[in-house]
């Protein structure tokens, strides 16, 4: 199918800590296939990846992502070779424990709970780690002028601590700085809330771990949309066989984005939009300015939406600490998995030969199909 020139490409990045390397790999493959975003939306680690992409010149986007992920995995570079699952699980948990004890370079450091900190630093009483290293890293990697004055839209999800309301920092309406990115990833109780304009914000994943609904509700145009939804937790999974897998599966269910629920609901709304437009076209001239007709006209936008699911699937050796495990080996594996999933999808005949969406929306999850074929 020839891409419509009036099509916006949107990358939607879920939260998921160390699993975010999957998104970076996915982006590298999209970049290599000349699929560039018009709009990036992220939550938590998805906000960090999105901001690095939006805040980097086109030719340095992959390089800056690699710089960040090499930095956060730089203290956990040990490799015990090809490991059997029990050994690899133990190694992964050890990596997560080391990171929890000593911090992650360029990301966060454990607080020193001195009397001074307890008395004069309110953040020390409500968080275990200091995220100043992350802010320093992002200020070095990101050109905020490019984010705020450039053509690529950026939206970052957070939640206001005192009201519990979901909030989006959108470059169309807000001058983005490092605080907005840190706020989107301020997951309690590990990280402190971030103050912006007299209000305090935590990680947007507390309310919703995906920006997809925000994107669908705030498109604001009648241009067609190609949405690449890059999730880090799969809603679908196997029946757990031991306690380790119970904890892993619980985390996947808790933080999966409910993408299918969102897309199914959106598909229903698209059908209603199309029906409203067709009905308006059939109305006699004397009803064109009727108040009810005006309401229908406001929802009767006609545009097509294509959603591509790219979902990180947990490896057999992964444990419940998978999102807190920043070893170089795991980061490299996640990155490669994202790259491979995008490459497979973009070369797939169903993608290459796609037609206009029926009823205004179509959904692809081609890597799931590949995995089912492997299992069978």
C-alpha positions in Angstrom: 0.0 0.0 0.0 1.3 3.5 -0.8 1.5 5.6 2.3 -0.9 8.5 2.3 1.0 11.8 2.3 -1.5 13.1 4.9 -0.6 10.4 7.4 0.9 11.1 10.8 3.3 8.5 12.2 3.0 8.1 16.0 5.3 6.1 18.3 3.7 5.1 21.6 6.0 3.9 24.3 4.9 2.1 27.5 6.6 2.2 30.8 8.7 -0.8 32.0 12.1 0.2 33.4 15.0 -1.9 32.1 12.8 -3.5 29.5 12.8 -0.1 27.8 15.8 -1.2 25.8 13.3 -3.1 23.7 11.8 0.2 22.6 15.3 1.6 21.7 15.9 -1.4 19.5 12.5 -1.1 18.0 13.2 2.5 17.2 16.6 1.7 15.6 14.9 -0.7 13.2 12.2 1.9 12.4 14.9 4.5 11.9 16.8 2.2 9.5 13.6 1.7 7.5 13.1 5.4 7.2 10.0 5.4 9.4 10.3 8.7 11.3 7.8 9.8 14.0 5.7 12.9 13.7 4.6 12.4 17.4 6.1 10.5 20.3 4.1 9.7 23.4 5.6 8.0 26.4 5.2 7.0 30.1 8.1 6.3 32.5 11.0 4.8 30.6 8.9 5.3 27.5 9.1 9.0 28.2 12.9 8.9 28.5 13.3 7.1 25.2 10.7 9.4 23.5 12.4 12.5 24.8 15.9 11.4 23.7 14.5 10.7 20.2 12.6 13.9 19.9 15.4 15.9 21.5 18.2 14.6 19.1 19.0 15.5 15.5 17.7 12.8 13.2 21.2 11.5 12.5 22.0 11.2 16.2 18.9 9.7 17.6 20.1 6.0 17.6 23.5 7.1 18.8 22.1 9.0 21.8 19.8 6.1 22.7 22.8 3.8 22.7 24.7 6.2 24.8 22.0 6.2 27.4 21.5 2.4 27.5 25.2 1.7 27.5 25.6 4.1 30.5 22.8 2.6 32.6 24.2 -0.9 32.0 27.8 0.0 32.5 28.2 -1.3 36.0 26.7 -4.8 35.3 28.8 -6.1 32.4 29.6 -9.5 33.8 28.6 -12.4 31.5 28.6 -16.1 32.5 28.2 -17.2 28.9 25.4 -19.4 27.7 23.4 -20.2 30.8 20.8 -22.7 31.7 17.6 -21.1 32.9 18.1 -21.5 36.7 21.6 -20.0 36.5 20.4 -17.2 34.3 17.6 -16.4 36.7 20.0 -16.3 39.6 22.3 -14.0 37.6 19.4 -11.7 36.7 18.2 -11.4 40.3 21.8 -10.8 41.4 22.0 -7.9 38.9 18.8 -6.4 40.1 20.0 -6.7 43.7 23.3 -5.0 42.9 21.4 -2.2 41.2 19.1 -1.8 44.1 22.0 -1.6 46.6 24.4 0.6 44.7 22.2 2.4 42.1 22.4 2.6 38.3 24.9 4.9 36.6 23.4 7.9 35.0 19.9 7.0 36.4 19.6 6.9 40.2 21.7 6.5 43.3 20.7 5.3 46.8 20.2 8.0 49.4 22.5 8.4 52.3 20.1 8.7 55.2 22.1 11.1 57.3 20.5 13.3 60.1 20.9 16.3 57.8 19.0 14.5 55.0 16.2 13.5 57.3 15.8 17.0 58.7 16.3 19.2 55.7 15.5 17.1 52.6 11.8 16.1 52.4 12.4 13.8 49.4 14.7 11.6 51.6 11.7 10.7 53.8 9.5 9.6 50.9 11.9 7.9 48.5 14.8 5.5 48.5 16.8 6.9 45.6 18.0 10.2 44.2 17.2 10.8 40.5 19.6 13.7 40.0 21.9 11.4 38.0 19.0 10.9 35.5 18.4 14.6 35.2 22.1 15.3 34.5 22.2 12.5 31.9 19.1 13.8 30.1 20.4 17.4 30.1 23.6 16.2 28.4 21.8 14.1 25.8 18.8 16.1 25.0 18.4 19.4 23.0 15.3 20.8 24.7 15.1 23.7 22.1 14.7 21.0 19.5 11.9 19.4 21.4 10.0 22.7 22.0 10.7 24.4 18.7 11.0 21.3 16.4 8.3 19.6 14.3 8.1 16.3 16.3 5.4 16.5 18.9 6.2 15.0 22.4 3.7 14.0 25.1 4.7 12.6 28.5 2.3 11.1 31.0 2.4 11.6 34.8 0.0 11.7 37.7 -0.4 14.5 40.2 0.3 13.2 43.7 -2.3 15.2 45.7 -5.3 14.9 43.4 -4.5 11.6 41.7 -5.3 13.1 38.4 -3.6 12.0 35.2 -1.6 14.7 33.5 0.1 15.0 30.1 3.0 17.3 29.4 2.5 18.0 25.7 5.1 20.0 23.7 2.1 21.6 21.8 1.0 23.3 25.0 3.9 23.1 27.4 7.6 24.1 27.3 9.2 20.7 28.1 12.3 20.5 30.3 14.0 17.7 32.2 11.6 17.9 35.1 8.7 16.7 32.9 10.6 13.6 31.8 11.7 12.8 35.4 8.2 13.3 36.6 6.8 10.8 34.2 9.3 8.2 35.5 9.1 9.1 39.2 7.8 5.7 40.4 7.2 5.6 44.1 8.5 4.6 46.6 11.8 4.3 44.9 11.9 7.8 43.3 10.7 11.1 44.7 7.9 13.1 43.1 9.0 16.0 40.9 7.7 19.5 41.5 6.5 21.5 38.5 4.6 24.8 38.9 3.9 24.2 42.6 2.4 20.7 42.0 4.1 17.3 42.5 4.0 14.4 40.0 4.7 10.7 40.1 5.1 8.1 37.4 2.1 8.1 35.0 2.1 4.3 35.1 0.3 4.5 38.4 -2.9 5.4 36.5 -2.2 4.0 33.0 1.0 2.5 31.6 0.3 3.4 28.0 -0.3 6.8 26.3 -2.4 5.2 23.5 -5.7 6.5 24.8 -4.3 10.0 25.0 -3.1 9.8 21.4 -6.4 8.6 20.2 -8.3 11.3 22.1 -6.0 14.2 21.2 -5.2 13.7 17.6 -6.8 17.1 16.7 -6.8 16.6 13.0 -8.4 14.6 10.2 -5.1 13.1 9.0 -4.7 9.4 8.9 -2.7 7.8 11.7 -0.1 5.0 11.7 0.5 4.2 15.3 3.4 2.0 16.4 2.5 0.8 19.9 5.7 -0.5 21.7 4.7 -2.3 24.9 7.0 -3.8 27.5 4.6 -6.1 29.2 2.3 -8.6 27.5 -1.3 -9.0 28.7 -1.2 -12.5 27.4 1.1 -15.2 28.9 1.5 -18.8 29.9 0.2 -20.4 33.0 2.9 -20.0 35.8 4.7 -23.2 36.8 6.4 -22.0 39.9 6.4 -19.1 42.4 9.0 -17.1 40.3 6.7 -17.2 37.3 3.7 -16.3 39.4 5.4 -13.0 40.4 6.5 -12.3 36.8 3.1 -13.0 35.4 1.5 -10.8 38.1 3.6 -7.9 37.1 2.8 -8.4 33.4 -0.9 -8.3 34.1 -0.6 -5.3 36.4 1.4 -3.2 33.9 0.2 -4.4 30.6 -1.4 -1.6 28.7 -4.8 -3.1 27.9 -4.0 -2.1 24.4 -6.7 -4.5 22.9 -9.4 -3.0 25.1 -8.4 0.5 24.0 -8.2 -0.4 20.4 -11.5 -2.3 20.4 -13.3 0.6 22.0 -11.7 3.0 19.5 -12.8 0.7 16.6 -16.4 1.0 17.9 -16.1 4.8 17.9 -14.7 4.8 14.4 -17.7 3.0 13.2 -20.0 5.5 14.9 -17.9 8.4 13.3 -18.3 6.9 9.9 -22.1 6.4 10.4 -22.5 10.0 11.6 -20.8 11.3 8.5 -22.8 9.2 6.2 -26.0 10.3 7.9 -25.1 13.9 7.7 -24.5 13.5 3.9 -28.1 12.2 3.6 -29.8 15.0 5.5 -32.0 17.4 3.6 -30.6 21.0 3.4 -33.0 22.3 6.0 -31.5 20.1 8.7 -27.9 20.9 8.0 -27.8 23.6 10.7 -29.9 21.7 13.2 -28.2 21.5 16.7 -28.2 17.7 16.7 -26.6 17.8 13.2 -23.9 20.1 14.5 -23.1 17.6 17.3 -22.9 14.7 14.9 -20.7 16.8 12.6 -18.3 17.4 15.5 -17.7 13.6 15.9 -18.0 12.7 12.2 -14.3 13.1 11.3 -13.3 10.6 8.7 -9.7 9.4 9.0 -8.1 6.0 9.0 -6.0 4.5 11.9 -3.5 1.7 11.6 -2.1 0.3 14.9 1.0 -1.9 14.9 1.5 -3.9 18.2 5.1 -4.5 19.1 5.1 -6.3 22.4 8.1 -7.4 24.4 7.5 -11.0 25.4 9.2 -12.3 28.6 12.1 -14.8 28.1 12.1 -18.1 30.0 14.9 -16.9 32.2 13.2 -13.6 33.2 12.1 -13.1 36.8 9.8 -10.7 38.6 12.8 -8.2 38.7 12.9 -8.0 34.9 12.1 -4.3 34.8 14.8 -3.5 37.5 17.5 -5.6 36.0 20.0 -3.4 34.0 22.7 -5.9 33.2 24.5 -5.3 29.9 23.6 -8.8 28.7 19.8 -8.3 29.3 19.8 -4.8 27.9 21.5 -6.1 24.8 19.0 -8.9 24.5 16.0 -6.6 24.9 17.4 -4.2 22.3 17.9 -7.0 19.8 14.4 -8.3 20.4 12.9 -4.9 19.7 15.0 -4.6 16.5 14.1 -8.1 15.3 10.4 -7.6 16.0 10.2 -4.4 14.0 12.3 -5.8 11.1 10.0 -8.9 10.9 6.9 -6.7 11.0 8.0 -4.3 8.3 9.0 -7.1 6.0 5.8 -9.2 6.5 3.6 -9.6 3.5 0.5 -8.6 5.6 2.2 -5.2 6.4 3.7 -4.6 2.9 0.4 -5.5 1.2 -2.0 -3.8 3.6 -5.0 -1.9 2.2 -7.1 0.9 3.6 -8.6 -0.1 7.0 -12.1 -1.4 7.1 -14.4 0.8 9.2 -11.5 3.2 9.7 -9.2 1.1 11.8 -6.9 -2.0 11.4 -4.6 -3.7 13.9 -1.4 -5.7 13.3 0.3 -8.0 15.8 2.6 -10.0 13.5 5.3 -10.9 16.0 2.7 -12.8 18.0 1.9 -14.8 14.9 5.6 -15.6 14.5 5.9 -16.9 18.1 2.8 -19.0 17.7 4.2 -20.6 14.6 7.5 -21.3 16.4 5.7 -23.0 19.3 3.6 -25.2 17.0 
